[in-house]
Amino acid sequence: MPSEKVLEQKKQAVAELSETLKNSCTGVLVNYKGISVADDTKLRKELREAGVKYAVVKNTLLNFASKNVGLDSLSDVLTGTTAIATSGDDYVAAARILCKYADTSKTFKVKSGFVDGKVIGVDTINDLAKLPSREILLASVCNVFNAPIASFARAIQAIVDKNGEAPAGEAAPAEA
């Protein structure tokens, strides 16, 4: 029978893990078996720079935490070695980085994940990994909004250039 102190530590760990899961928009679970220390260090650095939290977790603790936040289906993949990458605001970073590494490794595998409180499978995670980053998506949206305005400005300039005069209501440029 575990001591009271150990049980309290485990309860605290489950509470912290539950809070992390609840405050994350996405999470990706991986089987990290076979990853070298050098590769793990490089992977953790890349995840950290992208704002993704990555931690190795005990399956039993993650099982309790996932049930606390309504992600019961995750318990099906909680076997073997498990690490979880979570992000509070970037939906694709964890999936993109971990799937890229999993493609180059024979033993490192993506197990499952979640998006906005719903459990997703490996195929969905792979699709998520193929999406462009948030910055690229925002730049695309800005381009879409900017294009009609730029076209209108070019059309007005073309009219001015063609007629050699200012639009109605403005004085024509003085000729020398």
C-alpha positions in Angstrom: 0.0 0.0 0.0 1.5 3.4 -1.0 2.2 5.9 1.7 -0.1 8.9 2.2 2.7 11.2 1.0 3.1 9.3 -2.3 -0.7 9.3 -2.8 -0.8 13.0 -2.2 2.0 13.6 -4.8 0.1 11.5 -7.4 -3.1 13.4 -6.7 -1.2 16.6 -7.2 0.3 15.3 -10.5 -3.1 14.3 -11.8 -4.6 17.7 -10.9 -1.8 19.5 -12.7 -2.1 17.2 -15.7 -5.9 17.7 -15.8 -5.4 21.5 -15.7 -2.9 21.3 -18.6 -5.3 19.2 -20.6 -8.2 21.5 -19.9 -6.3 24.7 -20.8 -4.9 23.2 -24.1 -6.5 23.6 -27.5 -4.6 20.6 -28.8 -2.6 17.7 -27.5 -0.7 14.9 -29.2 0.3 11.6 -27.5 3.3 9.8 -28.8 5.2 6.5 -28.1 8.7 7.9 -27.7 10.4 4.4 -27.5 13.7 4.3 -29.3 14.5 8.0 -29.4 18.1 8.9 -28.7 19.0 11.5 -26.1 20.4 13.8 -28.8 17.2 13.5 -30.9 15.0 14.0 -27.8 16.9 17.2 -26.8 16.6 18.5 -30.4 12.8 17.6 -30.5 12.2 19.2 -27.1 14.0 22.4 -28.2 11.9 22.6 -31.4 8.7 22.1 -29.4 9.7 24.6 -26.8 10.5 27.3 -29.4 7.0 26.7 -31.0 5.4 27.3 -27.6 4.4 23.6 -27.1 4.7 21.9 -23.7 6.2 18.3 -23.9 6.4 15.9 -21.1 6.8 12.2 -20.5 3.9 11.0 -18.4 2.8 7.8 -16.6 -0.1 6.1 -18.3 -2.1 5.7 -15.1 -1.8 9.4 -14.2 -2.7 10.5 -17.7 -5.6 8.0 -17.7 -7.0 9.6 -14.5 -6.4 13.2 -15.8 -8.0 12.5 -19.2 -11.1 11.1 -17.5 -11.3 14.2 -15.3 -11.5 16.4 -18.4 -13.8 14.2 -20.5 -11.2 12.7 -22.8 -12.1 9.1 -21.8 -11.2 7.6 -25.2 -7.5 8.4 -24.7 -7.3 5.4 -22.3 -7.4 3.1 -25.3 -3.9 4.2 -26.4 -2.3 4.5 -22.9 0.1 1.5 -23.2 3.9 1.4 -23.5 5.9 4.6 -23.3 3.8 7.8 -23.5 4.7 11.5 -23.9 2.3 14.3 -24.5 2.7 17.6 -26.3 0.1 20.3 -25.6 -0.4 23.8 -26.9 -2.7 26.5 -25.5 -3.1 28.5 -28.7 -1.4 26.9 -31.7 -3.5 24.1 -33.2 -0.9 22.7 -35.6 2.5 23.1 -34.1 2.7 20.0 -31.9 1.2 17.8 -34.7 3.5 19.3 -37.3 6.7 18.8 -35.3 5.9 15.4 -33.9 4.6 13.9 -37.2 7.7 15.2 -39.0 9.9 13.4 -36.5 7.8 10.3 -36.6 8.1 10.1 -40.4 11.9 9.8 -40.0 11.9 7.3 -37.1 11.1 3.6 -37.1 10.1 3.4 -33.4 8.7 6.9 -32.5 5.0 6.8 -33.2 2.0 9.1 -32.9 -0.7 7.4 -30.8 -3.6 9.8 -30.6 -4.5 13.3 -29.6 -7.3 15.8 -29.0 -8.5 19.1 -30.4 -10.8 21.4 -28.4 -11.8 18.7 -25.9 -12.5 16.0 -28.6 -10.3 12.9 -29.1 -8.9 12.5 -32.6 -7.1 9.7 -34.3 -3.7 9.5 -36.0 -5.1 10.2 -39.5 -6.6 13.5 -38.2 -3.4 14.4 -36.5 -1.5 13.8 -39.8 -4.0 16.0 -41.6 -3.6 18.7 -38.9 0.2 18.5 -39.3 -0.1 19.3 -43.0 -1.8 22.6 -42.3 0.3 25.8 -42.6 1.3 27.6 -39.4 -0.9 30.2 -37.8 1.3 33.1 -39.1 1.0 31.8 -42.7 -2.7 31.4 -42.4 -3.0 35.0 -41.0 -0.9 36.4 -43.8 -3.1 34.6 -46.3 -6.2 36.1 -44.7 -4.6 39.6 -44.8 -3.8 39.1 -48.5 -7.4 38.1 -49.2 -8.7 41.3 -47.5 -6.0 43.5 -49.1 -6.4 42.3 -52.7 -9.7 44.1 -53.5 -8.4 47.3 -52.0 -5.2 47.1 -54.0 -7.1 46.3 -57.2 -9.4 49.3 -56.6 -6.4 51.6 -56.1 -4.7 50.3 -59.3 -8.0 50.8 -61.3 -8.3 54.4 -60.0 -4.6 55.0 -60.9 -5.1 53.6 -64.3 -8.1 55.9 -65.0 -6.0 58.9 -63.8 -3.1 57.9 -66.0 -5.3 57.3 -69.0 -7.2 60.5 -68.8 -4.3 62.6 -67.7 -6.6 64.4 -65.4 -7.7 64.2 -61.8 -10.9 62.4 -60.8 -14.1 64.5 -60.7 -14.2 67.0 -57.9 -10.5 67.6 -57.8 -8.4 70.2 -59.6 -6.5 69.1 -62.7 -2.7 69.2 -62.4 -1.2 72.4 -63.7 0.6 72.0 -67.0 3.9 73.8 -67.5 
